[in-house]
């Protein structure tokens, strides 16, 4: 057999093996067909590309792994890290204190009026940390369904309730891509009652329920649906109490965490712009299942771009912050406004950064 024929045999065998892998490798993912709206333009319009995030400044500790959550208290930053630690650091990064190690992955942080630090831990559920360093599990399941991916948390002004998310009851931390590709609607918005210790489900069938925040006077709670490119609103008071609607739809990227400045602005972290490949295959479950298999050995089709939005109280875009240049700070997964600064955290970066608020609002 000539060398040329042997080469072609090996190529054919490789093609057969790749095809078998893409068609037959076992996977838990059961993609659901859906029709996403056409992605907004990043060339012009309200989401036009810019470099407003190019001049962000490092703040706090450096060489830390995945400072996702972010609180600023008494000129000290508190964040949760990939290795399970909750870290408090001075703004100059010279002082560091480990408050606790959850043994999981702390993704969301909120301070209760009584001083408790409440933690949404992807692996451990909803936790609380007191001043003596005692870590307590507040909630790990709701409606008979254990949390699969506890994501973010916010507490109302009286300290009666914590509102938090279970991003996906089927796919745990690190499997967000599978959950989003499946589009199975297994995310939930939850409410924990500090007085009774009970947890109730406010909304289910959400498409990867991610960031959560309360609106003015705690009248409503917003929740990001990463897999549907939208923010849903659940009314807590007034004539619409107990109902939900869309706050903003057809976002240009994957919404991650949410925050409210307490007065007139919401901030939305966008993990990345939308993927043309994911949108194009949305109506084809068979192809999406092959895509899941391919992603086990190939990089995810995610663009590396710093991206965040500011919204007014009606969901109108009032700030469009981007940076697609080389070496940008991304993915941005948390944005919080404190005083004259915007602070940014990231699931994968090695530090936190900040930007003057006046620059963001130009």
LUMTOR-26741 format. One record per residue (C-alpha): residue number from 1; residue in one letter; chain; x, y, z. Coordinates in steps of 0.02 Angstrom, whole numbers, always signed. Layout:
N
+-----+------+------+--------+--------+--------+
: pos : code : unit :     c1 :     c2 :     c3 :
+-----+------+------+--------+--------+--------+
: NUM :    A :    A :      X :      Y :      Z :
...
+-----+------+------+--------+--------+--------+
END
This chain:
362
+-----+------+------+--------+--------+--------+
: pos : code : unit :     c1 :     c2 :     c3 :
+-----+------+------+--------+--------+--------+
:   1 :    X :    A :     +0 :     +0 :     +0 :
:   2 :    X :    A :    +72 :   +167 :    -51 :
:   3 :    X :    A :   +108 :   +304 :    +75 :
:   4 :    X :    A :    -28 :   +413 :     -6 :
:   5 :    X :    A :   -161 :   +278 :    +15 :
:   6 :    X :    A :   -111 :   +246 :   +197 :
:   7 :    X :    A :   -123 :   +433 :   +231 :
:   8 :    X :    A :   -297 :   +442 :   +158 :
:   9 :    X :    A :   -350 :   +291 :   +261 :
:  10 :    X :    A :   -291 :   +377 :   +419 :
:  11 :    X :    A :   -383 :   +537 :   +371 :
:  12 :    X :    A :   -543 :   +437 :   +340 :
:  13 :    X :    A :   -525 :   +348 :   +506 :
:  14 :    X :    A :   -500 :   +514 :   +595 :
:  15 :    X :    A :   -656 :   +585 :   +512 :
:  16 :    X :    A :   -756 :   +432 :   +566 :
:  17 :    X :    A :   -694 :   +446 :   +746 :
:  18 :    X :    A :   -733 :   +632 :   +755 :
:  19 :    X :    A :   -906 :   +600 :   +682 :
:  20 :    X :    A :   -939 :   +461 :   +808 :
:  21 :    X :    A :   -881 :   +574 :   +949 :
:  22 :    X :    A :   -996 :   +716 :   +897 :
:  23 :    X :    A :  -1144 :   +600 :   +870 :
:  24 :    X :    A :  -1128 :   +470 :  +1007 :
:  25 :    X :    A :  -1032 :   +535 :  +1158 :
:  26 :    X :    A :  -1149 :   +526 :  +1309 :
:  27 :    X :    A :  -1208 :   +695 :  +1373 :
:  28 :    X :    A :  -1336 :   +751 :  +1501 :
:  29 :    X :    A :  -1386 :   +898 :  +1392 :
:  30 :    X :    A :  -1558 :   +889 :  +1310 :
:  31 :    X :    A :  -1567 :  +1047 :  +1203 :
:  32 :    X :    A :  -1735 :  +1133 :  +1184 :
:  33 :    X :    A :  -1772 :  +1226 :  +1022 :
:  34 :    X :    A :  -1808 :  +1411 :  +1037 :
:  35 :    X :    A :  -1805 :  +1568 :   +931 :
:  36 :    X :    A :  -1694 :  +1708 :   +996 :
:  37 :    X :    A :  -1729 :  +1884 :   +934 :
:  38 :    X :    A :  -1602 :  +1954 :   +811 :
:  39 :    X :    A :  -1449 :  +2016 :   +907 :
:  40 :    X :    A :  -1434 :  +2206 :   +921 :
:  41 :    X :    A :  -1294 :  +2289 :   +824 :
:  42 :    X :    A :  -1127 :  +2321 :   +908 :
:  43 :    X :    A :  -1076 :  +2432 :   +764 :
:  44 :    X :    A :  -1200 :  +2572 :   +787 :
:  45 :    X :    A :  -1347 :  +2620 :   +895 :
:  46 :    X :    A :  -1362 :  +2614 :  +1084 :
:  47 :    X :    A :  -1240 :  +2466 :  +1099 :
:  48 :    X :    A :  -1108 :  +2533 :   +979 :
:  49 :    X :    A :   -931 :  +2474 :  +1013 :
:  50 :    X :    A :   -822 :  +2591 :  +1117 :
:  51 :    X :    A :   -672 :  +2588 :  +1234 :
:  52 :    X :    A :   -742 :  +2670 :  +1390 :
:  53 :    X :    A :   -678 :  +2525 :  +1495 :
:  54 :    X :    A :   -501 :  +2536 :  +1426 :
:  55 :    X :    A :   -443 :  +2648 :  +1568 :
:  56 :    X :    A :   -506 :  +2546 :  +1716 :
:  57 :    X :    A :   -387 :  +2549 :  +1864 :
:  58 :    X :    A :   -337 :  +2399 :  +1971 :
:  59 :    X :    A :   -403 :  +2409 :  +2148 :
:  60 :    X :    A :   -385 :  +2297 :  +2300 :
:  61 :    X :    A :   -284 :  +2137 :  +2309 :
:  62 :    X :    A :   -199 :  +2073 :  +2152 :
:  63 :    X :    A :   -154 :  +1895 :  +2102 :
:  64 :    X :    A :   -319 :  +1827 :  +2167 :
:  65 :    X :    A :   -424 :  +1700 :  +2073 :
:  66 :    X :    A :   -597 :  +1751 :  +2013 :
:  67 :    X :    A :   -657 :  +1895 :  +2123 :
:  68 :    X :    A :   -839 :  +1879 :  +2069 :
:  69 :    X :    A :   -941 :  +1954 :  +2211 :
:  70 :    X :    A :   -900 :  +2127 :  +2273 :
:  71 :    X :    A :   -948 :  +2235 :  +2423 :
:  72 :    X :    A :   -868 :  +2398 :  +2479 :
:  73 :    X :    A :   -876 :  +2433 :  +2666 :
:  74 :    X :    A :   -772 :  +2562 :  +2761 :
:  75 :    X :    A :   -651 :  +2578 :  +2615 :
:  76 :    X :    A :   -624 :  +2390 :  +2615 :
:  77 :    X :    A :   -675 :  +2274 :  +2474 :
:  78 :    X :    A :   -751 :  +2104 :  +2510 :
:  79 :    X :    A :   -754 :  +1972 :  +2374 :
:  80 :    X :    A :   -773 :  +1785 :  +2348 :
:  81 :    X :    A :   -637 :  +1682 :  +2263 :
:  82 :    X :    A :   -628 :  +1524 :  +2159 :
:  83 :    X :    A :   -546 :  +1425 :  +2300 :
:  84 :    X :    A :   -692 :  +1457 :  +2420 :
:  85 :    X :    A :   -617 :  +1599 :  +2521 :
:  86 :    X :    A :   -709 :  +1760 :  +2560 :
:  87 :    X :    A :   -577 :  +1895 :  +2563 :
:  88 :    X :    A :   -575 :  +2073 :  +2633 :
:  89 :    X :    A :   -443 :  +2187 :  +2558 :
:  90 :    X :    A :   -395 :  +2370 :  +2572 :
:  91 :    X :    A :   -412 :  +2475 :  +2415 :
:  92 :    X :    A :   -223 :  +2481 :  +2395 :
:  93 :    X :    A :   -214 :  +2292 :  +2414 :
:  94 :    X :    A :    -88 :  +2299 :  +2556 :
:  95 :    X :    A :   -207 :  +2229 :  +2687 :
:  96 :    X :    A :   -293 :  +2061 :  +2664 :
:  97 :    X :    A :   -401 :  +1962 :  +2783 :
:  98 :    X :    A :   -483 :  +1795 :  +2748 :
:  99 :    X :    A :   -656 :  +1805 :  +2828 :
: 100 :    X :    A :   -701 :  +1623 :  +2794 :
: 101 :    X :    A :   -678 :  +1476 :  +2677 :
: 102 :    X :    A :   -846 :  +1407 :  +2623 :
: 103 :    X :    A :   -772 :  +1251 :  +2546 :
: 104 :    X :    A :   -872 :  +1294 :  +2391 :
: 105 :    X :    A :   -879 :  +1440 :  +2270 :
: 106 :    X :    A :   -946 :  +1604 :  +2343 :
: 107 :    X :    A :  -1029 :  +1701 :  +2200 :
: 108 :    X :    A :  -1146 :  +1826 :  +2284 :
: 109 :    X :    A :  -1127 :  +1932 :  +2441 :
: 110 :    X :    A :  -1251 :  +2040 :  +2536 :
: 111 :    X :    A :  -1246 :  +2122 :  +2708 :
: 112 :    X :    A :  -1395 :  +2096 :  +2824 :
: 113 :    X :    A :  -1446 :  +2245 :  +2933 :
: 114 :    X :    A :  -1401 :  +2140 :  +3087 :
: 115 :    X :    A :  -1221 :  +2123 :  +3026 :
: 116 :    X :    A :  -1228 :  +1949 :  +2952 :
: 117 :    X :    A :  -1136 :  +1925 :  +2788 :
: 118 :    X :    A :  -1250 :  +1822 :  +2677 :
: 119 :    X :    A :  -1165 :  +1719 :  +2542 :
: 120 :    X :    A :  -1236 :  +1638 :  +2386 :
: 121 :    X :    A :  -1119 :  +1491 :  +2362 :
: 122 :    X :    A :  -1133 :  +1395 :  +2200 :
: 123 :    X :    A :  -1095 :  +1229 :  +2285 :
: 124 :    X :    A :  -1155 :  +1253 :  +2464 :
: 125 :    X :    A :  -1317 :  +1353 :  +2446 :
: 126 :    X :    A :  -1367 :  +1509 :  +2542 :
: 127 :    X :    A :  -1249 :  +1537 :  +2690 :
: 128 :    X :    A :  -1224 :  +1665 :  +2828 :
: 129 :    X :    A :  -1065 :  +1720 :  +2916 :
: 130 :    X :    A :  -1073 :  +1807 :  +3085 :
: 131 :    X :    A :   -948 :  +1922 :  +3169 :
: 132 :    X :    A :   -870 :  +1773 :  +3260 :
: 133 :    X :    A :   -833 :  +1685 :  +3097 :
: 134 :    X :    A :   -970 :  +1555 :  +3114 :
: 135 :    X :    A :  -1031 :  +1493 :  +2946 :
: 136 :    X :    A :  -1211 :  +1428 :  +2940 :
: 137 :    X :    A :  -1309 :  +1352 :  +2797 :
: 138 :    X :    A :  -1474 :  +1446 :  +2785 :
: 139 :    X :    A :  -1552 :  +1356 :  +2636 :
: 140 :    X :    A :  -1502 :  +1218 :  +2516 :
: 141 :    X :    A :  -1667 :  +1173 :  +2431 :
: 142 :    X :    A :  -1839 :  +1240 :  +2389 :
: 143 :    X :    A :  -1999 :  +1153 :  +2338 :
: 144 :    X :    A :  -1913 :   +986 :  +2363 :
: 145 :    X :    A :  -1780 :  +1027 :  +2233 :
: 146 :    X :    A :  -1600 :  +1050 :  +2293 :
: 147 :    X :    A :  -1505 :  +1201 :  +2228 :
: 148 :    X :    A :  -1392 :  +1157 :  +2085 :
: 149 :    X :    A :  -1304 :  +1325 :  +2062 :
: 150 :    X :    A :  -1338 :  +1457 :  +2195 :
: 151 :    X :    A :  -1285 :  +1617 :  +2109 :
: 152 :    X :    A :  -1326 :  +1789 :  +2182 :
: 153 :    X :    A :  -1415 :  +1867 :  +2332 :
: 154 :    X :    A :  -1489 :  +2032 :  +2389 :
: 155 :    X :    A :  -1574 :  +2077 :  +2554 :
: 156 :    X :    A :  -1721 :  +2195 :  +2579 :
: 157 :    X :    A :  -1703 :  +2351 :  +2688 :
: 158 :    X :    A :  -1793 :  +2280 :  +2843 :
: 159 :    X :    A :  -1689 :  +2121 :  +2835 :
: 160 :    X :    A :  -1843 :  +2012 :  +2824 :
: 161 :    X :    A :  -1805 :  +1926 :  +2660 :
: 162 :    X :    A :  -1657 :  +1873 :  +2555 :
: 163 :    X :    A :  -1693 :  +1860 :  +2369 :
: 164 :    X :    A :  -1575 :  +1742 :  +2279 :
: 165 :    X :    A :  -1557 :  +1634 :  +2125 :
: 166 :    X :    A :  -1530 :  +1452 :  +2083 :
: 167 :    X :    A :  -1458 :  +1473 :  +1908 :
: 168 :    X :    A :  -1488 :  +1293 :  +1860 :
: 169 :    X :    A :  -1555 :  +1147 :  +1961 :
: 170 :    X :    A :  -1486 :  +1024 :  +1832 :
: 171 :    X :    A :  -1312 :  +1090 :  +1798 :
: 172 :    X :    A :  -1189 :  +1136 :  +1935 :
: 173 :    X :    A :  -1051 :  +1265 :  +1944 :
: 174 :    X :    A :   -933 :  +1258 :  +1795 :
: 175 :    X :    A :  -1069 :  +1186 :  +1682 :
: 176 :    X :    A :  -1153 :  +1351 :  +1641 :
: 177 :    X :    A :  -1117 :  +1328 :  +1456 :
: 178 :    X :    A :  -1214 :  +1164 :  +1454 :
: 179 :    X :    A :  -1361 :  +1243 :  +1546 :
: 180 :    X :    A :  -1369 :  +1389 :  +1425 :
: 181 :    X :    A :  -1356 :  +1277 :  +1272 :
: 182 :    X :    A :  -1492 :  +1162 :  +1338 :
: 183 :    X :    A :  -1610 :  +1310 :  +1366 :
: 184 :    X :    A :  -1716 :  +1199 :  +1477 :
: 185 :    X :    A :  -1783 :  +1334 :  +1593 :
: 186 :    X :    A :  -1726 :  +1257 :  +1757 :
: 187 :    X :    A :  -1674 :  +1419 :  +1843 :
: 188 :    X :    A :  -1769 :  +1494 :  +1990 :
: 189 :    X :    A :  -1793 :  +1656 :  +2086 :
: 190 :    X :    A :  -1807 :  +1618 :  +2271 :
: 191 :    X :    A :  -1848 :  +1707 :  +2433 :
: 192 :    X :    A :  -1780 :  +1660 :  +2604 :
: 193 :    X :    A :  -1874 :  +1717 :  +2760 :
: 194 :    X :    A :  -1751 :  +1755 :  +2901 :
: 195 :    X :    A :  -1890 :  +1742 :  +3031 :
: 196 :    X :    A :  -1965 :  +1575 :  +2982 :
: 197 :    X :    A :  -1812 :  +1499 :  +2898 :
: 198 :    X :    A :  -1920 :  +1448 :  +2750 :
: 199 :    X :    A :  -1878 :  +1467 :  +2566 :
: 200 :    X :    A :  -2010 :  +1492 :  +2432 :
: 201 :    X :    A :  -2000 :  +1492 :  +2243 :
: 202 :    X :    A :  -2057 :  +1658 :  +2168 :
: 203 :    X :    A :  -2018 :  +1616 :  +1987 :
: 204 :    X :    A :  -1966 :  +1456 :  +1901 :
: 205 :    X :    A :  -1933 :  +1404 :  +1721 :
: 206 :    X :    A :  -1802 :  +1541 :  +1706 :
: 207 :    X :    A :  -1662 :  +1527 :  +1578 :
: 208 :    X :    A :  -1509 :  +1520 :  +1690 :
: 209 :    X :    A :  -1564 :  +1636 :  +1832 :
: 210 :    X :    A :  -1410 :  +1739 :  +1871 :
: 211 :    X :    A :  -1392 :  +1911 :  +1951 :
: 212 :    X :    A :  -1528 :  +1982 :  +2064 :
: 213 :    X :    A :  -1564 :  +2153 :  +2140 :
: 214 :    X :    A :  -1706 :  +2250 :  +2219 :
: 215 :    X :    A :  -1780 :  +2409 :  +2149 :
: 216 :    X :    A :  -1832 :  +2572 :  +2233 :
: 217 :    X :    A :  -1925 :  +2547 :  +2398 :
: 218 :    X :    A :  -1909 :  +2360 :  +2373 :
: 219 :    X :    A :  -2059 :  +2371 :  +2257 :
: 220 :    X :    A :  -1990 :  +2240 :  +2138 :
: 221 :    X :    A :  -1846 :  +2122 :  +2114 :
: 222 :    X :    A :  -1750 :  +2102 :  +1952 :
: 223 :    X :    A :  -1669 :  +1940 :  +1895 :
: 224 :    X :    A :  -1553 :  +1911 :  +1747 :
: 225 :    X :    A :  -1595 :  +1769 :  +1629 :
: 226 :    X :    A :  -1425 :  +1740 :  +1551 :
: 227 :    X :    A :  -1485 :  +1609 :  +1427 :
: 228 :    X :    A :  -1626 :  +1719 :  +1360 :
: 229 :    X :    A :  -1530 :  +1885 :  +1352 :
: 230 :    X :    A :  -1656 :  +1975 :  +1461 :
: 231 :    X :    A :  -1699 :  +2041 :  +1634 :
: 232 :    X :    A :  -1862 :  +1990 :  +1714 :
: 233 :    X :    A :  -1953 :  +2090 :  +1849 :
: 234 :    X :    A :  -2056 :  +2016 :  +1990 :
: 235 :    X :    A :  -2170 :  +2139 :  +2080 :
: 236 :    X :    A :  -2168 :  +2133 :  +2269 :
: 237 :    X :    A :  -2291 :  +2274 :  +2309 :
: 238 :    X :    A :  -2425 :  +2380 :  +2228 :
: 239 :    X :    A :  -2567 :  +2324 :  +2113 :
: 240 :    X :    A :  -2451 :  +2208 :  +2015 :
: 241 :    X :    A :  -2383 :  +2117 :  +2169 :
: 242 :    X :    A :  -2355 :  +1934 :  +2135 :
: 243 :    X :    A :  -2344 :  +1955 :  +1947 :
: 244 :    X :    A :  -2194 :  +1969 :  +1833 :
: 245 :    X :    A :  -2147 :  +2052 :  +1669 :
: 246 :    X :    A :  -1995 :  +2096 :  +1565 :
: 247 :    X :    A :  -1887 :  +2241 :  +1622 :
: 248 :    X :    A :  -1776 :  +2238 :  +1467 :
: 249 :    X :    A :  -1766 :  +2111 :  +1326 :
: 250 :    X :    A :  -1646 :  +2067 :  +1186 :
: 251 :    X :    A :  -1485 :  +2120 :  +1270 :
: 252 :    X :    A :  -1326 :  +2120 :  +1163 :
: 253 :    X :    A :  -1237 :  +1998 :  +1277 :
: 254 :    X :    A :  -1251 :  +1870 :  +1416 :
: 255 :    X :    A :  -1311 :  +1962 :  +1573 :
: 256 :    X :    A :  -1222 :  +1904 :  +1730 :
: 257 :    X :    A :  -1241 :  +2004 :  +1892 :
: 258 :    X :    A :  -1354 :  +2152 :  +1931 :
: 259 :    X :    A :  -1343 :  +2295 :  +2056 :
: 260 :    X :    A :  -1442 :  +2450 :  +2106 :
: 261 :    X :    A :  -1363 :  +2612 :  +2167 :
: 262 :    X :    A :  -1509 :  +2641 :  +2285 :
: 263 :    X :    A :  -1575 :  +2792 :  +2192 :
: 264 :    X :    A :  -1591 :  +2797 :  +2004 :
: 265 :    X :    A :  -1478 :  +2671 :  +1915 :
: 266 :    X :    A :  -1456 :  +2487 :  +1888 :
: 267 :    X :    A :  -1293 :  +2411 :  +1825 :
: 268 :    X :    A :  -1284 :  +2252 :  +1722 :
: 269 :    X :    A :  -1126 :  +2152 :  +1695 :
: 270 :    X :    A :  -1120 :  +2064 :  +1526 :
: 271 :    X :    A :  -1010 :  +1910 :  +1527 :
: 272 :    X :    A :   -983 :  +1920 :  +1339 :
: 273 :    X :    A :  -1071 :  +1975 :  +1180 :
: 274 :    X :    A :  -1196 :  +1853 :  +1109 :
: 275 :    X :    A :  -1127 :  +1710 :  +1004 :
: 276 :    X :    A :  -1185 :  +1705 :   +824 :
: 277 :    X :    A :  -1155 :  +1517 :   +827 :
: 278 :    X :    A :  -1270 :  +1489 :   +977 :
: 279 :    X :    A :  -1406 :  +1598 :   +904 :
: 280 :    X :    A :  -1394 :  +1515 :   +733 :
: 281 :    X :    A :  -1413 :  +1341 :   +808 :
: 282 :    X :    A :  -1550 :  +1387 :   +933 :
: 283 :    X :    A :  -1686 :  +1302 :   +831 :
: 284 :    X :    A :  -1583 :  +1145 :   +800 :
: 285 :    X :    A :  -1567 :  +1037 :   +959 :
: 286 :    X :    A :  -1471 :   +900 :   +868 :
: 287 :    X :    A :  -1335 :  +1022 :   +814 :
: 288 :    X :    A :  -1330 :  +1102 :   +987 :
: 289 :    X :    A :  -1301 :   +932 :  +1064 :
: 290 :    X :    A :  -1153 :   +906 :   +948 :
: 291 :    X :    A :  -1092 :  +1079 :   +998 :
: 292 :    X :    A :  -1095 :  +1026 :  +1181 :
: 293 :    X :    A :   -988 :   +875 :  +1140 :
: 294 :    X :    A :   -866 :   +981 :  +1040 :
: 295 :    X :    A :   -849 :  +1103 :  +1185 :
: 296 :    X :    A :   -775 :   +966 :  +1294 :
: 297 :    X :    A :   -616 :   +975 :  +1190 :
: 298 :    X :    A :   -628 :  +1144 :  +1102 :
: 299 :    X :    A :   -636 :  +1321 :  +1175 :
: 300 :    X :    A :   -809 :  +1393 :  +1206 :
: 301 :    X :    A :   -867 :  +1514 :  +1070 :
: 302 :    X :    A :   -856 :  +1664 :  +1187 :
: 303 :    X :    A :   -782 :  +1832 :  +1136 :
: 304 :    X :    A :   -663 :  +1913 :  +1261 :
: 305 :    X :    A :   -738 :  +2086 :  +1283 :
: 306 :    X :    A :   -764 :  +2197 :  +1435 :
: 307 :    X :    A :   -949 :  +2242 :  +1433 :
: 308 :    X :    A :  -1071 :  +2325 :  +1555 :
: 309 :    X :    A :  -1229 :  +2428 :  +1544 :
: 310 :    X :    A :  -1314 :  +2559 :  +1649 :
: 311 :    X :    A :  -1505 :  +2563 :  +1651 :
: 312 :    X :    A :  -1628 :  +2689 :  +1719 :
: 313 :    X :    A :  -1780 :  +2643 :  +1824 :
: 314 :    X :    A :  -1881 :  +2603 :  +1668 :
: 315 :    X :    A :  -1751 :  +2489 :  +1590 :
: 316 :    X :    A :  -1684 :  +2617 :  +1466 :
: 317 :    X :    A :  -1498 :  +2606 :  +1426 :
: 318 :    X :    A :  -1407 :  +2758 :  +1497 :
: 319 :    X :    A :  -1228 :  +2692 :  +1492 :
: 320 :    X :    A :  -1140 :  +2577 :  +1370 :
: 321 :    X :    A :   -967 :  +2525 :  +1431 :
: 322 :    X :    A :   -855 :  +2416 :  +1324 :
: 323 :    X :    A :   -677 :  +2369 :  +1285 :
: 324 :    X :    A :   -633 :  +2241 :  +1152 :
: 325 :    X :    A :   -450 :  +2289 :  +1141 :
: 326 :    X :    A :   -309 :  +2170 :  +1179 :
: 327 :    X :    A :   -284 :  +2138 :  +1364 :
: 328 :    X :    A :   -455 :  +2201 :  +1414 :
: 329 :    X :    A :   -529 :  +2166 :  +1586 :
: 330 :    X :    A :   -652 :  +2026 :  +1555 :
: 331 :    X :    A :   -764 :  +1937 :  +1580 :
: 332 :    X :    A :   -850 :  +2068 :  +1687 :
: 333 :    X :    A :   -972 :  +1979 :  +1800 :
: 334 :    X :    A :  -1006 :  +2110 :  +1934 :
: 335 :    X :    A :  -1031 :  +2299 :  +1929 :
: 336 :    X :    A :  -1067 :  +2404 :  +2084 :
: 337 :    X :    A :  -1079 :  +2592 :  +2105 :
: 338 :    X :    A :  -1001 :  +2665 :  +2263 :
: 339 :    X :    A :   -982 :  +2852 :  +2279 :
: 340 :    X :    A :   -889 :  +2923 :  +2130 :
: 341 :    X :    A :   -830 :  +2754 :  +2065 :
: 342 :    X :    A :   -892 :  +2601 :  +1975 :
: 343 :    X :    A :   -812 :  +2440 :  +2038 :
: 344 :    X :    A :   -797 :  +2284 :  +1931 :
: 345 :    X :    A :   -771 :  +2103 :  +1976 :
: 346 :    X :    A :   -740 :  +1951 :  +1868 :
: 347 :    X :    A :   -768 :  +1765 :  +1877 :
: 348 :    X :    A :   -599 :  +1732 :  +1796 :
: 349 :    X :    A :   -487 :  +1885 :  +1816 :
: 350 :    X :    A :   -345 :  +1899 :  +1942 :
: 351 :    X :    A :   -398 :  +2065 :  +2017 :
: 352 :    X :    A :   -538 :  +2193 :  +2032 :
: 353 :    X :    A :   -542 :  +2361 :  +1943 :
: 354 :    X :    A :   -636 :  +2526 :  +1952 :
: 355 :    X :    A :   -683 :  +2670 :  +1838 :
: 356 :    X :    A :   -733 :  +2850 :  +1881 :
: 357 :    X :    A :   -922 :  +2862 :  +1877 :
: 358 :    X :    A :   -915 :  +3022 :  +1776 :
: 359 :    X :    A :   -822 :  +2929 :  +1639 :
: 360 :    X :    A :   -955 :  +2792 :  +1636 :
: 361 :    X :    A :  -1096 :  +2918 :  +1623 :
: 362 :    X :    A :  -1021 :  +3030 :  +1488 :
+-----+------+------+--------+--------+--------+
END
